[in-house]
Amino acid sequence: MRFTVRVPATSANVGPGFDTFGLALDLCNELVVDVGAPASVSWEGEGAAHLPTDGSDLVSRTIVTVAERMQLETPTLAIHGRNHIPLARGLGSSSAAIVAGVVAASRVLGLGLDHDDDPSSVFALASELEGHPDNAAPATFGGFTVALPDGFVRRFDPHPDLRPVLLVPPFALPTEQARAALPAAVPRDDAIFNAAHAALVVEAITREPALLRVALRDRLHQDARLALVPDAAEVFDLVARRRLPVCVSGAGPTLLVFEHEGGEPLSHEGLELPPAWRILRPGVRTAGFHVAER
């Protein structure tokens, strides 16, 4: 048996929706699994030269963990990853790997978790293993998601006019470092500010994108994370001065920008981006993971 699992990149937080909001992007990693083939792990694309091939990678470890939980033996597998999601850039590469691993384990072990009509079991397990439901939710369900700490998820259809642009720097920011920079407590006024703006983000993403420039403002996490990456902070300010909606994607350092419909596209020259920064226009992905038999 041979099959391919496709899982999208995600942008978590989406401004004020700290640890809650997530947006699926049409930039997918692909995992090709051959059951019964000689055991092997290989990679191509983003991060291929740095990912382990001895079975200690996140996908392989997830498959083994799921099998152990179910008290089942993992069959011999050959897996090959085609990675399009930049690693450690705030685009959900870890969540994509874990969702892919859970889906692959379900398929090879016959668990039946990976049904397109009800992927909630995949989300529950992936969220538990990864620890970040705001990334696991859009990777599983697609679209725009609101994930609550108790595991409840609500998916929304994003507005068709959304034009997400990713400004991807050449440097990484580990999630653990970005989270460690956050204060343990925040002032009440800042909590109220974020609650109000988060409510507005839902309206902006689903019904009125013109509200995004106001809605994406945040007082809980972005300033602390941008302070760790001054180059990204400078680009953030450049975009904001052009009056474009911008936020930190996930833990950063990638920035998520929304271009205006009919406006001039962002460019390296227009933004004066530092060397080696990339501009990606993946579009919004309305679906989550997908499995194709081959």
N, C-alpha and C positions, 0 to 999 in steps of 0.2 A: 504494500500500500504506500502510495506517495500522495502528499497533499501540501498545499501552501497556505500559510496563515499571514494575512495582511493586517497590520495594526497601525492606526494613525498617530502622528505627533499630536501633542496637546500643549495648550498654553493655560496654565493654572493661575488662579487668583484673579486675573483680568481686572487689575486695578484694586478697588476696595474689597473685592470678594475673597479676602485672605483665607486660604485653606478650605474654600467652599466652592468657588466658581471654576469652571473649566470649559475650554473651547477646543473642539476637535479640528485639526488642520489636515488638508488633503496632501499630506507628505507622509508616506507610509514606509515602514520597514516590512520586509517580507522574510518569512521563515519557511524554508523548504525542508520537509521531513520525509525521509525514506525509512519505513519500518522494515526491519529485517536485513537491511544492508549492513556492510561492515561498519562498526562504530567509528564515527568521525565527527569533527566540528570544524567548520570553515566559515570565513567571512569575506565579504567584499563591500566596498563603499565606505561610508563614514566610520572612522575609528578602526578599520579592519586590521591595521598593523599593530594595534595595541590590545585587541581583545584576545583573551586566552582561547586556546584550541584543545585544552586538556580536559574539558568537561567542567571546569570551574566557573564558566561564564554564567551570567544571571539566568539566561533561558534554560540551560541544562540543569542548573541547580533547582529552578522552579519545577521542572518536570519531575525530578527525583523527589522533591519535597511533597508534591501532590501524590505521587505513587506511594510514598511512605505513609502519608496520612490515611490513605485508603487501604493500607496493608497489602499492596500489590507490588509485583515485581516489574520494574521498567524493562520493556523489551529493548533489544539492540536497535539503535537508531543512528542514522547519518543525518546530521542537520547542517544546513547551509543558510547563512543569513545574508540578505541583501539590504544593507543599511542605508537609508536616506535621511534619517533624523540625526542631526549633529549631537554628539555626546556631551554631557555635562554643560549644556548651554541653556537650561531652563525650558526644554521642549519635550519633556516627558519620555526621554529615551529609556529610562529605567522602567517606567510603567509599561511602555510598549513591549519591553522584553518580558516582563512578568505576565502581562496579559497573553502574549504569544505562548509563553511556557504553559500557562494554565489551559489555554485552548488546545495546544498540542497534546498535553497530558490527557485531557478529556477525550480527545480523538483516539489516541493510541491505546488507552486503557478502557475505552468503551463506557465512559462515565455519563455521557449524554448531557454535559453541562453547556455545550457550545451551540445550542439552538439559537438561530437568528431571531426567532419570535419571542424568546425570553432569555436574554443573556444575563439576568440578574445573579445567577449562581456564579458565573464567571467573575462578575464585578465583586461579589462578596468575598470570594477567595483571593482574587488579585489585590483587592484593597487591604485585606488583612495582611497579606505577605509583604506588600509594598509600603503600607503605612501612610499613603497619601491618596485618599479617596478623590480629591479634587483633580488628580491626574488620571486615576484608574477609571473614573466615571465616563469622561468623554472618550477615552480610548476604547471603552466597552460599548457605549451607547451612541457615540457620535453626537454632532450638534453642540448645543450649549447646555451645560448641566449644572445643577445646584446639588451638592452633596452635603448632607448633614452629618454631624459626628456620630449619630446613632446608626448610620448606614442607609438612611432613607435618601433616595435620589429622585430628582425630577428633571426630565429632559425637555428642552424647548427647541423649537425650530428657529434657527437664526434667520434674520432678515436677509433676503436674497441680494440686497445691495451692499452687504458687508464686503470690504476689500482689504483683508489683512495683509500686512507686509511685515516680514521678519528682518530685522537688522541684526545679523549674527557676527559677533566679534571673533577674532582668532584665538581668544583665550577662554579658559573654562572658569567656572565658579562652582565648586562642590556644594551640593545642597546643605550638607552638614555645616559648612562654614557660613553659608548665607543665613541659616536658621540660628546659628549661635550668636550672630550679630544683633538679633532682635531683643528688645527689652522684655523682661518678664511680666511687666504690667504697663498699661497705657492710661493716660488721663481720660476721664469720663467724656470730656468734650471731643477728644479724638475718636472714641468709640461711637459716639453719636454721629459724628461727621461721616465715619465709614458706613454706618448702618444706613444713613440717608442716601449716600452716594451708591451703595450697593443696590438698593432698591431701584435707583434710576438706571443702573447698568442693565438690569433685566429688561426694562422698557426699551433702552437704547439698542440692545443686541437683537431683540425680537421684533420691535415695531418701529423705532425711530432712531436710526443710526446717527442723525445729526446731533443727538444729545451726548454722544460719546465723549466729546472733548471736555465737557463738564463732569460727566458721570465717572470717568476713570480716575479722578483725583483720589488720593489715598494718604492716610496719616499713620498707618500701622507698620508697614514693612518696606516700602520702596526706598525711602531716604536712607535707611540703615544699610540696605543692600547695595545701593548705588555708591555709597561711601567706600565700599570695598573695591570698587572698580571705577576709578576716576575717568578712564577713557569712555566707559559706557555712560557715566553721568554727564559728560560733556556732550555726547551725541544726544542723549535724552533732552538736554536743554536746547540743543539746536533744533530738534524736531518740535518741541513745545513752542519755541519762538516762531515757528512757521504756522502755529495755530492748528496743528494736526493732533488728533487723539493719539496718545502714546501711553504705554505702561510697561513695566518690567514683566517679561514672560516667565512665569513660574518663579523660581528662585534667582533667575538671571543667569548670565549677564545679557542674554538676547533681549532685545526690545521689540514689543509688539506695537505696530503702528497701523492705523486705519486710514487709507487714502480716501479723499473725497471723490465721489462719483463725478466724472468729467473733469477732474482737476489734473494738474500736471503730475505725472508719476515721479516718485522719489528716485533720485539718482545719486551716485557717488559724488559727482561734481557739485550738484545742487546742495547736498548736505555737507560737503567737505569731510566725508568719512575718512577715518584713519586707514592706513594701508591694511590690506588683507581682510577687511570687513566684507561680508557678503549681504546682498539684498535678495531675499527669497519671497516669492508671491505664490504661496501654496493654495490659496482659496480655502474656504470652509468645507469640512467634510461632514455631511449629514449622517453618514453611517459610521458605526464603530468597526470592530474587527470583522474580518470576512475569511471564510475557509473555502478553498477551491480544491477539489480532487483532481489529481493529475495522473 
